[in-house]
């Protein structure tokens, strides 16, 4: 429960999100459907991830990833600005080494490997998203330990 000051109001400092903890894996959600993005955020937070941001466009995603590099990004294939999620995935993986889980209703033709660890078919279950995110992080840790 948030503490209130003497006049019954919540102090402004209490409303600021605390600094992101490095104790939990950092994940960026790139999704242009607000309800899907918020649901993914809730699923991932419940699974123990720290969601560092939600982006709906290529520019937003790249800016968020550059400001706070994620360990993992869950990326929608088609973004609201008409750009493809693959370009976002390549940028985030190339610039920051983040593992990528693509999310799309049409996964045919999306190859895994390189920037993309796995492809999650929409609509996905809570368990499928949490499992894909966890598996991607394990694979990323294995890649780094071998390199």
Rosetta constraint file for C-alpha pairs under 8 A:
AtomPair CA 2 CA 10 HARMONIC 7.07 0.50
AtomPair CA 2 CA 14 HARMONIC 7.03 0.50
AtomPair CA 3 CA 10 HARMONIC 6.48 0.50
AtomPair CA 3 CA 11 HARMONIC 7.85 0.50
AtomPair CA 3 CA 14 HARMONIC 7.81 0.50
AtomPair CA 4 CA 8 HARMONIC 5.44 0.50
AtomPair CA 4 CA 9 HARMONIC 5.29 0.50
AtomPair CA 4 CA 10 HARMONIC 4.54 0.50
AtomPair CA 4 CA 11 HARMONIC 6.51 0.50
AtomPair CA 5 CA 9 HARMONIC 5.72 0.50
AtomPair CA 5 CA 10 HARMONIC 6.21 0.50
AtomPair CA 5 CA 11 HARMONIC 6.40 0.50
AtomPair CA 10 CA 14 HARMONIC 6.73 0.50
AtomPair CA 10 CA 15 HARMONIC 7.71 0.50
AtomPair CA 11 CA 15 HARMONIC 7.24 0.50
AtomPair CA 12 CA 16 HARMONIC 7.08 0.50
AtomPair CA 20 CA 50 HARMONIC 7.31 0.50
AtomPair CA 20 CA 52 HARMONIC 7.29 0.50
AtomPair CA 21 CA 50 HARMONIC 7.54 0.50
AtomPair CA 22 CA 26 HARMONIC 7.43 0.50
AtomPair CA 24 CA 48 HARMONIC 6.53 0.50
AtomPair CA 24 CA 49 HARMONIC 5.52 0.50
AtomPair CA 24 CA 50 HARMONIC 5.80 0.50
AtomPair CA 25 CA 48 HARMONIC 7.60 0.50
AtomPair CA 25 CA 49 HARMONIC 5.12 0.50
AtomPair CA 25 CA 50 HARMONIC 5.92 0.50
AtomPair CA 25 CA 70 HARMONIC 7.85 0.50
AtomPair CA 25 CA 71 HARMONIC 6.14 0.50
AtomPair CA 25 CA 72 HARMONIC 7.66 0.50
AtomPair CA 26 CA 49 HARMONIC 6.12 0.50
AtomPair CA 26 CA 50 HARMONIC 4.93 0.50
AtomPair CA 26 CA 51 HARMONIC 5.97 0.50
AtomPair CA 26 CA 52 HARMONIC 6.23 0.50
AtomPair CA 26 CA 69 HARMONIC 7.93 0.50
AtomPair CA 26 CA 70 HARMONIC 4.88 0.50
AtomPair CA 26 CA 71 HARMONIC 5.12 0.50
AtomPair CA 26 CA 72 HARMONIC 6.38 0.50
AtomPair CA 27 CA 49 HARMONIC 6.66 0.50
AtomPair CA 27 CA 50 HARMONIC 6.10 0.50
AtomPair CA 27 CA 51 HARMONIC 4.89 0.50
AtomPair CA 27 CA 52 HARMONIC 5.89 0.50
AtomPair CA 27 CA 53 HARMONIC 7.61 0.50
AtomPair CA 27 CA 70 HARMONIC 5.22 0.50
AtomPair CA 27 CA 71 HARMONIC 5.96 0.50
AtomPair CA 27 CA 72 HARMONIC 4.74 0.50
AtomPair CA 27 CA 73 HARMONIC 5.34 0.50
AtomPair CA 27 CA 74 HARMONIC 7.36 0.50
AtomPair CA 28 CA 51 HARMONIC 5.88 0.50
AtomPair CA 28 CA 52 HARMONIC 5.58 0.50
AtomPair CA 28 CA 53 HARMONIC 5.30 0.50
AtomPair CA 28 CA 54 HARMONIC 6.16 0.50
AtomPair CA 28 CA 55 HARMONIC 7.84 0.50
AtomPair CA 28 CA 61 HARMONIC 7.91 0.50
AtomPair CA 28 CA 64 HARMONIC 7.90 0.50
AtomPair CA 28 CA 65 HARMONIC 7.23 0.50
AtomPair CA 28 CA 70 HARMONIC 6.07 0.50
AtomPair CA 28 CA 72 HARMONIC 6.47 0.50
AtomPair CA 28 CA 73 HARMONIC 4.64 0.50
AtomPair CA 28 CA 74 HARMONIC 6.38 0.50
AtomPair CA 29 CA 37 HARMONIC 6.80 0.50
AtomPair CA 29 CA 40 HARMONIC 7.67 0.50
AtomPair CA 29 CA 41 HARMONIC 7.42 0.50
AtomPair CA 29 CA 51 HARMONIC 7.35 0.50
AtomPair CA 29 CA 53 HARMONIC 6.30 0.50
AtomPair CA 29 CA 54 HARMONIC 4.75 0.50
AtomPair CA 29 CA 55 HARMONIC 6.32 0.50
AtomPair CA 29 CA 73 HARMONIC 5.80 0.50
AtomPair CA 29 CA 74 HARMONIC 5.00 0.50
AtomPair CA 29 CA 75 HARMONIC 6.20 0.50
AtomPair CA 30 CA 37 HARMONIC 7.62 0.50
AtomPair CA 30 CA 54 HARMONIC 5.77 0.50
AtomPair CA 30 CA 55 HARMONIC 4.75 0.50
AtomPair CA 30 CA 56 HARMONIC 5.76 0.50
AtomPair CA 30 CA 57 HARMONIC 7.47 0.50
AtomPair CA 30 CA 61 HARMONIC 6.29 0.50
AtomPair CA 30 CA 73 HARMONIC 7.20 0.50
AtomPair CA 30 CA 74 HARMONIC 6.06 0.50
AtomPair CA 30 CA 75 HARMONIC 4.62 0.50
AtomPair CA 30 CA 76 HARMONIC 5.88 0.50
AtomPair CA 30 CA 85 HARMONIC 7.98 0.50
AtomPair CA 31 CA 36 HARMONIC 7.22 0.50
AtomPair CA 31 CA 37 HARMONIC 5.56 0.50
AtomPair CA 31 CA 54 HARMONIC 7.04 0.50
AtomPair CA 31 CA 55 HARMONIC 6.16 0.50
AtomPair CA 31 CA 56 HARMONIC 5.12 0.50
AtomPair CA 31 CA 57 HARMONIC 7.94 0.50
AtomPair CA 31 CA 75 HARMONIC 6.34 0.50
AtomPair CA 31 CA 76 HARMONIC 5.17 0.50
AtomPair CA 31 CA 79 HARMONIC 6.84 0.50
AtomPair CA 32 CA 37 HARMONIC 7.28 0.50
AtomPair CA 32 CA 55 HARMONIC 7.11 0.50
AtomPair CA 32 CA 56 HARMONIC 4.13 0.50
AtomPair CA 32 CA 57 HARMONIC 7.05 0.50
AtomPair CA 32 CA 76 HARMONIC 7.56 0.50
AtomPair CA 32 CA 79 HARMONIC 5.66 0.50
AtomPair CA 32 CA 80 HARMONIC 5.54 0.50
AtomPair CA 33 CA 37 HARMONIC 6.14 0.50
AtomPair CA 33 CA 56 HARMONIC 7.60 0.50
AtomPair CA 34 CA 38 HARMONIC 6.10 0.50
AtomPair CA 35 CA 39 HARMONIC 6.06 0.50
AtomPair CA 36 CA 40 HARMONIC 6.06 0.50
AtomPair CA 37 CA 41 HARMONIC 6.14 0.50
AtomPair CA 37 CA 54 HARMONIC 6.94 0.50
AtomPair CA 38 CA 42 HARMONIC 6.28 0.50
AtomPair CA 39 CA 43 HARMONIC 6.22 0.50
AtomPair CA 40 CA 44 HARMONIC 6.05 0.50
AtomPair CA 40 CA 126 HARMONIC 7.90 0.50
AtomPair CA 40 CA 129 HARMONIC 7.67 0.50
AtomPair CA 41 CA 45 HARMONIC 5.98 0.50
AtomPair CA 41 CA 51 HARMONIC 6.40 0.50
AtomPair CA 42 CA 46 HARMONIC 6.05 0.50
AtomPair CA 43 CA 47 HARMONIC 6.23 0.50
AtomPair CA 43 CA 126 HARMONIC 6.01 0.50
AtomPair CA 43 CA 129 HARMONIC 7.56 0.50
AtomPair CA 43 CA 130 HARMONIC 6.82 0.50
AtomPair CA 44 CA 48 HARMONIC 6.42 0.50
AtomPair CA 44 CA 49 HARMONIC 5.37 0.50
AtomPair CA 44 CA 50 HARMONIC 7.52 0.50
AtomPair CA 44 CA 51 HARMONIC 7.27 0.50
AtomPair CA 44 CA 129 HARMONIC 7.68 0.50
AtomPair CA 44 CA 130 HARMONIC 6.16 0.50
AtomPair CA 45 CA 49 HARMONIC 4.90 0.50
AtomPair CA 45 CA 50 HARMONIC 5.97 0.50
AtomPair CA 45 CA 51 HARMONIC 6.68 0.50
AtomPair CA 47 CA 130 HARMONIC 6.21 0.50
AtomPair CA 52 CA 68 HARMONIC 7.33 0.50
AtomPair CA 52 CA 70 HARMONIC 7.40 0.50
AtomPair CA 53 CA 64 HARMONIC 6.78 0.50
AtomPair CA 54 CA 61 HARMONIC 7.60 0.50
AtomPair CA 55 CA 60 HARMONIC 5.32 0.50
AtomPair CA 55 CA 61 HARMONIC 5.03 0.50
AtomPair CA 55 CA 64 HARMONIC 7.63 0.50
AtomPair CA 56 CA 60 HARMONIC 6.69 0.50
AtomPair CA 56 CA 61 HARMONIC 7.13 0.50
AtomPair CA 56 CA 79 HARMONIC 6.25 0.50
AtomPair CA 56 CA 80 HARMONIC 6.22 0.50
AtomPair CA 56 CA 81 HARMONIC 7.89 0.50
AtomPair CA 57 CA 61 HARMONIC 6.14 0.50
AtomPair CA 57 CA 79 HARMONIC 5.74 0.50
AtomPair CA 57 CA 80 HARMONIC 6.00 0.50
AtomPair CA 57 CA 81 HARMONIC 5.63 0.50
AtomPair CA 57 CA 83 HARMONIC 7.47 0.50
AtomPair CA 58 CA 62 HARMONIC 6.21 0.50
AtomPair CA 58 CA 79 HARMONIC 7.25 0.50
AtomPair CA 58 CA 81 HARMONIC 7.27 0.50
AtomPair CA 58 CA 83 HARMONIC 6.48 0.50
AtomPair CA 58 CA 84 HARMONIC 7.93 0.50
AtomPair CA 58 CA 85 HARMONIC 7.46 0.50
AtomPair CA 58 CA 87 HARMONIC 7.77 0.50
AtomPair CA 58 CA 88 HARMONIC 5.93 0.50
AtomPair CA 59 CA 63 HARMONIC 6.09 0.50
AtomPair CA 60 CA 64 HARMONIC 6.07 0.50
AtomPair CA 61 CA 65 HARMONIC 6.07 0.50
AtomPair CA 61 CA 88 HARMONIC 6.89 0.50
AtomPair CA 62 CA 66 HARMONIC 5.98 0.50
AtomPair CA 62 CA 88 HARMONIC 6.71 0.50
AtomPair CA 62 CA 91 HARMONIC 7.10 0.50
AtomPair CA 62 CA 92 HARMONIC 6.84 0.50
AtomPair CA 63 CA 67 HARMONIC 6.09 0.50
AtomPair CA 64 CA 68 HARMONIC 6.10 0.50
AtomPair CA 64 CA 69 HARMONIC 7.57 0.50
AtomPair CA 65 CA 69 HARMONIC 4.65 0.50
AtomPair CA 65 CA 70 HARMONIC 6.21 0.50
AtomPair CA 65 CA 92 HARMONIC 6.45 0.50
AtomPair CA 65 CA 96 HARMONIC 7.92 0.50
AtomPair CA 66 CA 92 HARMONIC 8.00 0.50
AtomPair CA 66 CA 96 HARMONIC 7.94 0.50
AtomPair CA 69 CA 92 HARMONIC 7.95 0.50
AtomPair CA 69 CA 96 HARMONIC 6.06 0.50
AtomPair CA 69 CA 98 HARMONIC 7.68 0.50
AtomPair CA 70 CA 96 HARMONIC 7.44 0.50
AtomPair CA 70 CA 98 HARMONIC 6.02 0.50
AtomPair CA 71 CA 97 HARMONIC 7.53 0.50
AtomPair CA 71 CA 98 HARMONIC 4.71 0.50
AtomPair CA 71 CA 99 HARMONIC 6.32 0.50
AtomPair CA 71 CA 137 HARMONIC 7.36 0.50
AtomPair CA 72 CA 98 HARMONIC 4.95 0.50
AtomPair CA 72 CA 99 HARMONIC 4.66 0.50
AtomPair CA 72 CA 100 HARMONIC 5.76 0.50
AtomPair CA 72 CA 101 HARMONIC 7.64 0.50
AtomPair CA 72 CA 133 HARMONIC 7.37 0.50
AtomPair CA 72 CA 136 HARMONIC 7.52 0.50
AtomPair CA 72 CA 137 HARMONIC 6.98 0.50
AtomPair CA 73 CA 89 HARMONIC 7.64 0.50
AtomPair CA 73 CA 92 HARMONIC 7.79 0.50
AtomPair CA 73 CA 98 HARMONIC 6.75 0.50
AtomPair CA 73 CA 99 HARMONIC 6.38 0.50
AtomPair CA 73 CA 100 HARMONIC 5.00 0.50
AtomPair CA 73 CA 101 HARMONIC 6.28 0.50
AtomPair CA 74 CA 100 HARMONIC 6.01 0.50
AtomPair CA 74 CA 101 HARMONIC 4.78 0.50
AtomPair CA 74 CA 102 HARMONIC 5.82 0.50
AtomPair CA 74 CA 103 HARMONIC 6.80 0.50
AtomPair CA 74 CA 133 HARMONIC 7.86 0.50
AtomPair CA 75 CA 85 HARMONIC 5.99 0.50
AtomPair CA 75 CA 88 HARMONIC 7.69 0.50
AtomPair CA 75 CA 89 HARMONIC 6.90 0.50
AtomPair CA 75 CA 100 HARMONIC 7.08 0.50
AtomPair CA 75 CA 101 HARMONIC 6.19 0.50
AtomPair CA 75 CA 102 HARMONIC 4.79 0.50
AtomPair CA 75 CA 103 HARMONIC 5.80 0.50
AtomPair CA 76 CA 85 HARMONIC 5.67 0.50
AtomPair CA 76 CA 102 HARMONIC 5.85 0.50
AtomPair CA 76 CA 103 HARMONIC 4.76 0.50
AtomPair CA 76 CA 104 HARMONIC 5.84 0.50
AtomPair CA 77 CA 84 HARMONIC 5.62 0.50
AtomPair CA 77 CA 85 HARMONIC 4.29 0.50
AtomPair CA 77 CA 86 HARMONIC 6.60 0.50
AtomPair CA 77 CA 102 HARMONIC 6.55 0.50
AtomPair CA 77 CA 103 HARMONIC 6.24 0.50
AtomPair CA 77 CA 104 HARMONIC 5.52 0.50
AtomPair CA 78 CA 82 HARMONIC 6.72 0.50
AtomPair CA 78 CA 83 HARMONIC 6.41 0.50
AtomPair CA 78 CA 84 HARMONIC 5.01 0.50
AtomPair CA 78 CA 85 HARMONIC 5.74 0.50
AtomPair CA 78 CA 104 HARMONIC 7.84 0.50
AtomPair CA 79 CA 83 HARMONIC 5.52 0.50
AtomPair CA 79 CA 84 HARMONIC 6.09 0.50
AtomPair CA 79 CA 85 HARMONIC 6.49 0.50
AtomPair CA 83 CA 87 HARMONIC 7.64 0.50
AtomPair CA 84 CA 88 HARMONIC 7.31 0.50
AtomPair CA 85 CA 89 HARMONIC 6.13 0.50
AtomPair CA 85 CA 102 HARMONIC 7.73 0.50
AtomPair CA 86 CA 90 HARMONIC 6.11 0.50
AtomPair CA 87 CA 91 HARMONIC 6.26 0.50
AtomPair CA 88 CA 92 HARMONIC 6.14 0.50
AtomPair CA 89 CA 93 HARMONIC 5.94 0.50
AtomPair CA 89 CA 100 HARMONIC 6.34 0.50
AtomPair CA 89 CA 115 HARMONIC 6.41 0.50
AtomPair CA 89 CA 116 HARMONIC 7.20 0.50
AtomPair CA 90 CA 94 HARMONIC 5.67 0.50
AtomPair CA 90 CA 115 HARMONIC 5.79 0.50
AtomPair CA 91 CA 95 HARMONIC 5.77 0.50
AtomPair CA 92 CA 96 HARMONIC 5.61 0.50
AtomPair CA 92 CA 97 HARMONIC 6.86 0.50
AtomPair CA 92 CA 98 HARMONIC 6.20 0.50
AtomPair CA 93 CA 97 HARMONIC 4.37 0.50
AtomPair CA 93 CA 98 HARMONIC 4.72 0.50
AtomPair CA 93 CA 99 HARMONIC 6.39 0.50
AtomPair CA 93 CA 100 HARMONIC 7.12 0.50
AtomPair CA 93 CA 115 HARMONIC 5.45 0.50
AtomPair CA 94 CA 98 HARMONIC 7.89 0.50
AtomPair CA 94 CA 115 HARMONIC 7.37 0.50
AtomPair CA 98 CA 140 HARMONIC 7.78 0.50
AtomPair CA 99 CA 115 HARMONIC 6.74 0.50
AtomPair CA 99 CA 116 HARMONIC 6.82 0.50
AtomPair CA 99 CA 117 HARMONIC 6.30 0.50
AtomPair CA 99 CA 136 HARMONIC 6.03 0.50
AtomPair CA 99 CA 137 HARMONIC 6.72 0.50
AtomPair CA 99 CA 140 HARMONIC 6.19 0.50
AtomPair CA 100 CA 115 HARMONIC 6.21 0.50
AtomPair CA 100 CA 116 HARMONIC 4.88 0.50
AtomPair CA 100 CA 117 HARMONIC 5.49 0.50
AtomPair CA 100 CA 118 HARMONIC 7.04 0.50
AtomPair CA 100 CA 136 HARMONIC 7.20 0.50
AtomPair CA 101 CA 116 HARMONIC 6.17 0.50
AtomPair CA 101 CA 117 HARMONIC 5.83 0.50
AtomPair CA 101 CA 118 HARMONIC 5.06 0.50
AtomPair CA 101 CA 119 HARMONIC 5.72 0.50
AtomPair CA 101 CA 120 HARMONIC 6.86 0.50
AtomPair CA 101 CA 132 HARMONIC 7.06 0.50
AtomPair CA 101 CA 133 HARMONIC 6.97 0.50
AtomPair CA 101 CA 136 HARMONIC 7.24 0.50
AtomPair CA 102 CA 116 HARMONIC 6.96 0.50
AtomPair CA 102 CA 118 HARMONIC 6.34 0.50
AtomPair CA 102 CA 119 HARMONIC 4.68 0.50
AtomPair CA 102 CA 120 HARMONIC 5.95 0.50
AtomPair CA 103 CA 107 HARMONIC 7.87 0.50
AtomPair CA 103 CA 119 HARMONIC 5.86 0.50
AtomPair CA 103 CA 120 HARMONIC 4.68 0.50
AtomPair CA 103 CA 121 HARMONIC 5.91 0.50
AtomPair CA 103 CA 122 HARMONIC 6.31 0.50
AtomPair CA 104 CA 119 HARMONIC 7.46 0.50
AtomPair CA 104 CA 120 HARMONIC 6.45 0.50
AtomPair CA 104 CA 121 HARMONIC 5.32 0.50
AtomPair CA 104 CA 122 HARMONIC 5.25 0.50
AtomPair CA 105 CA 121 HARMONIC 5.31 0.50
AtomPair CA 105 CA 122 HARMONIC 4.48 0.50
AtomPair CA 105 CA 123 HARMONIC 6.81 0.50
AtomPair CA 106 CA 121 HARMONIC 6.99 0.50
AtomPair CA 106 CA 122 HARMONIC 7.89 0.50
AtomPair CA 107 CA 119 HARMONIC 6.56 0.50
AtomPair CA 107 CA 120 HARMONIC 7.49 0.50
AtomPair CA 107 CA 121 HARMONIC 6.26 0.50
AtomPair CA 110 CA 119 HARMONIC 7.44 0.50
AtomPair CA 111 CA 116 HARMONIC 7.49 0.50
AtomPair CA 112 CA 116 HARMONIC 4.96 0.50
AtomPair CA 112 CA 117 HARMONIC 5.55 0.50
AtomPair CA 112 CA 118 HARMONIC 5.71 0.50
AtomPair CA 112 CA 119 HARMONIC 7.24 0.50
AtomPair CA 113 CA 117 HARMONIC 5.75 0.50
AtomPair CA 113 CA 118 HARMONIC 7.93 0.50
AtomPair CA 117 CA 136 HARMONIC 6.00 0.50
AtomPair CA 117 CA 139 HARMONIC 7.94 0.50
AtomPair CA 118 CA 132 HARMONIC 7.17 0.50
AtomPair CA 118 CA 136 HARMONIC 7.40 0.50
AtomPair CA 120 CA 124 HARMONIC 6.93 0.50
AtomPair CA 120 CA 128 HARMONIC 7.73 0.50
AtomPair CA 120 CA 129 HARMONIC 7.40 0.50
AtomPair CA 120 CA 132 HARMONIC 7.47 0.50
AtomPair CA 124 CA 128 HARMONIC 6.10 0.50
AtomPair CA 124 CA 129 HARMONIC 6.65 0.50
AtomPair CA 125 CA 129 HARMONIC 6.43 0.50
AtomPair CA 126 CA 130 HARMONIC 6.28 0.50
AtomPair CA 127 CA 131 HARMONIC 5.87 0.50
AtomPair CA 128 CA 132 HARMONIC 6.00 0.50
AtomPair CA 129 CA 133 HARMONIC 6.11 0.50
AtomPair CA 130 CA 134 HARMONIC 6.15 0.50
AtomPair CA 131 CA 135 HARMONIC 5.98 0.50
AtomPair CA 132 CA 136 HARMONIC 6.07 0.50
AtomPair CA 133 CA 137 HARMONIC 6.38 0.50
AtomPair CA 134 CA 138 HARMONIC 6.32 0.50
AtomPair CA 135 CA 139 HARMONIC 6.17 0.50
AtomPair CA 136 CA 140 HARMONIC 6.10 0.50
AtomPair CA 137 CA 141 HARMONIC 6.14 0.50
AtomPair CA 138 CA 142 HARMONIC 6.22 0.50
AtomPair CA 139 CA 143 HARMONIC 6.19 0.50
AtomPair CA 140 CA 144 HARMONIC 6.25 0.50
AtomPair CA 141 CA 145 HARMONIC 6.18 0.50
AtomPair CA 142 CA 146 HARMONIC 6.28 0.50
AtomPair CA 143 CA 147 HARMONIC 6.18 0.50
